[in-house]
Amino acid sequence: MKKLIVLTAMAMIASTANAGKKCKGSKPRRQQSHVTYITTARPAAHPAAKADIVDTAIGAGSFKTLVAAVQAAGLVDTLKGAGPFTVFAPTDAAFAKLPKGTVESLLKPENKAKLQAILTYHVVAGEVKAADIVKLTGAKTVQGQQVDIKVAGGKVTVDGANVVKTDIETSNGVIHVIDSVILPADKDIVDTAVGAGSFNTLVAAVKAAGLVDTLKGEGPFTVFAPTDDAFAKLPEGTVANLLKPENKDQLVSILTYHVVAGKVLASDVVKISSAKTVNGKSASIKASNAGVMIDGANVVATDIETSNGVIHVIDSVILP
């Protein structure tokens, strides 16, 4: 009986083997059997799932300070969220370049808001790969201000920080590594104008018009700022006359004609033909290969970021 079972089994194996062979020019013979053979395919190998931005930074081992800052700022859940985000990530060595005691100070609970502003200044909404970055001159950050991007000599810088590694992919965005911490502007429009040194007349006019508190307010505002040379183009005695208390209303009207509510960056300015000013009237805008003009004044410098808006420099005073 045992011998019969063995012979039967061998016959079935032989039959199965022959059924799998194909002779050239002939069809395989269909085998009839009451036995069902099940072939289980080996599961395809899947690459390991990508970690999110936070876990990728932790795993890298070179972003310990950044991770500690993200935790102190309460941004872990945000950067583990759906995104996608693009993060310009400073290394531990980058944080070490900051003045002594800066990091320790920023990690204190009372400086949480400032830390959040700095960290979100390193983040751009959406996924921007290296191939896209080299086509840009700037990118608006989650913090609200814009970082400047420059490509020269095969190198890319973001606000002066060198991009040393790109396209580290994560499950919710991409990381580009930078060698310095970048900082958002922390001075308002008035203080920025004072610090520049080329807007002395404008600052004096803002003070005489009683607009200092307004332009130091939350905003945001877009200011088309005439330089001292621009004011010097006005007829002799015009500025001195406007600064008189009895002409305050006229001065307010002129100055507010240089201000637009909201933050309008250069990339937006070139797309519009006019802008309604705080004065109530609209100023005309013309963009050409020669540059951008607002009511006949040339825009000579753009996107000077401030904590409450942006300044574009013009070479003439515009009048409503």
HELIX and SHEET records of a PDB file:
HELIX    1   1 LYS A    2  GLY A   20  1                                  19    
HELIX    2   2 ILE A   53  ALA A   60  1                                   8    
HELIX    3   3 LYS A   64  ALA A   72  1                                   9    
HELIX    4   4 VAL A   76  LEU A   79  1                                   4    
HELIX    5   5 ASP A   92  ALA A   96  1                                   5    
HELIX    6   6 THR A  102  LEU A  106  1                                   5    
HELIX    7   7 PRO A  109  ASN A  111  5                                   3    
HELIX    8   8 LYS A  112  THR A  120  1                                   9    
HELIX    9   9 ALA A  130  ILE A  133  1                                   4    
HELIX   10  10 ILE A  189  ALA A  196  1                                   8    
HELIX   11  11 ASN A  200  ALA A  208  1                                   9    
HELIX   12  12 VAL A  212  LEU A  215  1                                   4    
HELIX   13  13 ASP A  228  ALA A  232  1                                   5    
HELIX   14  14 THR A  238  LEU A  242  1                                   5    
HELIX   15  15 PRO A  245  ASN A  247  5                                   3    
HELIX   16  16 LYS A  248  THR A  256  1                                   9    
HELIX   17  17 ALA A  266  VAL A  269  1                                   4    
SHEET    1   A 7 VAL A 123  ALA A 125  0                                        
SHEET    2   A 7 PHE A  85  PRO A  90 -1                                        
SHEET    3   A 7 GLY A 173  ILE A 178  1                                        
SHEET    4   A 7 ALA A 161  THR A 170 -1                                        
SHEET    5   A 7 LYS A 155  VAL A 158 -1                                        
SHEET    6   A 7 GLN A 146  ALA A 152 -1                                        
SHEET    7   A 7 GLY A 138  LYS A 140 -1                                        
SHEET    1   B 7 VAL A 259  ALA A 261  0                                        
SHEET    2   B 7 PHE A 221  PRO A 226 -1                                        
SHEET    3   B 7 GLY A 309  ILE A 314  1                                        
SHEET    4   B 7 ALA A 297  THR A 306 -1                                        
SHEET    5   B 7 GLY A 291  ILE A 294 -1                                        
SHEET    6   B 7 SER A 282  SER A 288 -1                                        
SHEET    7   B 7 SER A 274  LYS A 276 -1                                        
END                                                                             
